[in-house]
Amino acid sequence: MSVFYTATKRRPNGAAFIVAAALAALGAVLIWQGFAIPDKGGYAGIGSGALPKFIGYGLLVLAALHVVSGLRDAAPAMAHPHWGPVLWTIAGLALQVILLKPLGFSIASALLFACTAAGFGKNKLALTLPIGLALSLLIYGVFDQLLRLKLPAGLLEHLIFGG
């Protein structure tokens, strides 16, 4: 008997079993699909299906280790969620989705940044909004000018980057 817990308080860690089941299922799918790939290993003897099988077996080992961990370690106390930051971030994402087409990437992303910052306790819009706008304009510039990938452009992007 360990000094860290008593027999009455100890129970298996159910979350570890859920993670183990997910890892085992993903590993089994990868192994199954690895065997489904035609094996043309050539002179090396390693074909296209080797990597998925290798990763699948690794995931099965991780699943077994999670089961051992779940049996060995007691379940931690459940943390109470803080809904304020979650709601701020969801509001920012909703604003970005709604305003992306009419206002463009930079303004919509700046509002997402400001809402997420508010969720983490930075409620000064006079500070977070310009920072978010500068970062989103930098990101837009990289995508538009360097990568030649078009993000939704609004009036601000047309003025700075020409569309």
C-alpha positions as CSV (number, residue, x, y, z in Angstrom):
1,M,0.0,0.0,0.0
2,S,1.4,3.4,-1.0
3,V,1.4,6.4,1.3
4,F,0.0,8.6,-1.5
5,Y,-3.5,7.2,-1.4
6,T,-5.7,4.9,0.6
7,A,-7.7,1.9,-0.6
8,T,-11.0,3.7,-0.2
9,K,-10.1,6.8,-2.3
10,R,-8.3,5.0,-5.1
11,R,-10.1,4.4,-8.3
12,P,-8.8,3.8,-11.9
13,N,-8.3,6.8,-14.1
14,G,-11.2,6.5,-16.6
15,A,-9.8,9.3,-18.8
16,A,-6.7,7.2,-19.4
17,F,-8.9,4.3,-20.6
18,I,-10.7,6.5,-23.0
19,V,-7.5,7.8,-24.5
20,A,-6.2,4.2,-24.7
21,A,-9.3,3.1,-26.6
22,A,-9.0,6.0,-29.0
23,L,-5.3,5.3,-29.6
24,A,-6.0,1.5,-30.0
25,A,-8.7,2.2,-32.6
26,L,-6.6,4.6,-34.6
27,G,-3.7,2.2,-34.4
28,A,-5.8,-0.6,-35.6
29,V,-7.1,1.4,-38.5
30,L,-3.6,2.4,-39.5
31,I,-2.4,-1.2,-39.4
32,W,-5.4,-2.4,-41.4
33,Q,-4.9,0.3,-44.0
34,G,-1.2,-0.4,-44.1
35,F,-1.9,-4.0,-45.1
36,A,-4.4,-2.8,-47.7
37,I,-1.8,-0.7,-49.6
38,P,-0.1,-2.8,-52.3
39,D,3.4,-3.6,-51.2
40,K,6.0,-2.9,-53.8
41,G,9.1,-2.7,-51.7
42,G,11.5,-3.2,-54.5
43,Y,15.1,-3.9,-53.5
44,A,14.7,-2.3,-50.1
45,G,11.8,-4.5,-49.1
46,I,9.9,-1.7,-47.5
47,G,6.8,-0.6,-49.3
48,S,4.2,2.1,-49.0
49,G,2.3,0.3,-46.3
50,A,5.3,0.1,-43.9
51,L,4.9,3.5,-42.4
52,P,1.2,3.3,-41.5
53,K,1.8,-0.1,-40.0
54,F,4.8,1.2,-38.0
55,I,2.8,4.1,-36.7
56,G,-0.2,1.9,-35.9
57,Y,1.9,-0.5,-33.9
58,G,3.4,2.5,-32.0
59,L,-0.1,3.7,-31.2
60,L,-1.0,0.2,-29.9
61,V,2.0,0.3,-27.6
62,L,1.0,3.8,-26.4
63,A,-2.6,2.5,-25.8
64,A,-1.2,-0.4,-23.7
65,L,0.9,2.1,-21.7
66,H,-2.2,4.3,-21.1
67,V,-4.1,1.3,-19.7
68,V,-1.2,0.6,-17.3
69,S,-1.1,4.2,-16.3
70,G,-4.9,4.2,-15.8
71,L,-4.6,1.2,-13.5
72,R,-1.6,2.5,-11.6
73,D,-2.6,6.2,-11.1
74,A,-5.6,7.4,-9.2
75,A,-8.0,9.6,-11.1
76,P,-7.3,13.3,-10.5
77,A,-10.0,15.6,-9.2
78,M,-12.1,17.1,-11.9
79,A,-11.3,20.8,-12.6
80,H,-14.2,23.2,-12.8
81,P,-14.2,25.0,-16.2
82,H,-14.0,28.7,-16.4
83,W,-16.7,29.6,-19.0
84,G,-15.8,33.3,-19.4
85,P,-12.7,32.7,-21.5
86,V,-14.4,30.1,-23.6
87,L,-17.4,32.3,-24.3
88,W,-15.1,35.3,-25.2
89,T,-13.2,33.0,-27.7
90,I,-16.4,31.6,-29.2
91,A,-17.7,35.2,-29.6
92,G,-14.5,36.2,-31.3
93,L,-14.7,33.2,-33.7
94,A,-18.4,34.0,-34.4
95,L,-17.5,37.6,-35.2
96,Q,-14.7,36.5,-37.5
97,V,-17.0,34.2,-39.4
98,I,-19.7,36.8,-39.8
99,L,-17.4,39.7,-40.6
100,L,-14.8,37.9,-42.8
101,K,-16.5,38.6,-46.1
102,P,-17.9,42.1,-45.6
103,L,-14.9,43.6,-43.7
104,G,-12.0,41.4,-44.8
105,F,-9.5,39.2,-43.1
106,S,-7.6,41.9,-41.1
107,I,-10.4,43.5,-39.3
108,A,-12.2,40.3,-38.6
109,S,-9.0,38.7,-37.3
110,A,-8.2,41.7,-35.2
111,L,-11.6,41.4,-33.5
112,L,-10.9,37.7,-32.9
113,F,-7.6,38.6,-31.3
114,A,-9.2,41.3,-29.1
115,C,-12.0,38.9,-27.9
116,T,-9.5,36.1,-27.2
117,A,-7.3,38.6,-25.3
118,A,-10.3,39.7,-23.3
119,G,-11.0,36.0,-22.5
120,F,-7.5,35.8,-21.0
121,G,-8.0,39.0,-19.0
122,K,-6.7,41.8,-21.2
123,N,-9.8,43.9,-21.5
124,K,-8.1,47.1,-22.9
125,L,-9.5,47.2,-26.5
126,A,-7.4,50.3,-27.1
127,L,-4.3,48.1,-26.8
128,T,-5.5,44.7,-28.0
129,L,-7.3,45.8,-31.1
130,P,-4.4,47.7,-32.7
131,I,-2.0,44.8,-31.9
132,G,-4.5,42.3,-33.4
133,L,-4.8,44.5,-36.5
134,A,-1.1,44.8,-36.9
135,L,-0.6,41.0,-36.6
136,S,-3.5,40.3,-39.0
137,L,-2.1,42.8,-41.6
138,L,1.3,41.1,-41.3
139,I,-0.3,37.7,-41.8
140,Y,-2.3,39.0,-44.7
141,G,0.8,40.5,-46.3
142,V,2.7,37.2,-46.0
143,F,-0.1,35.3,-47.6
144,D,-0.9,37.9,-50.3
145,Q,2.6,39.1,-51.2
146,L,4.9,36.2,-50.4
147,L,2.8,33.1,-50.8
148,R,0.4,34.5,-53.4
149,L,-2.5,33.0,-51.6
150,K,-5.6,35.1,-51.5
151,L,-7.4,35.7,-48.2
152,P,-10.7,37.6,-48.0
153,A,-9.9,41.2,-48.7
154,G,-11.8,44.2,-47.3
155,L,-11.4,47.9,-47.7
156,L,-8.2,48.0,-45.5
157,E,-6.5,45.2,-47.5
158,H,-7.4,47.0,-50.8
159,L,-5.9,50.2,-49.6
160,I,-2.7,48.7,-48.3
161,F,-2.0,45.7,-50.7
162,G,-4.2,46.6,-53.7
163,G,-6.6,43.8,-53.2
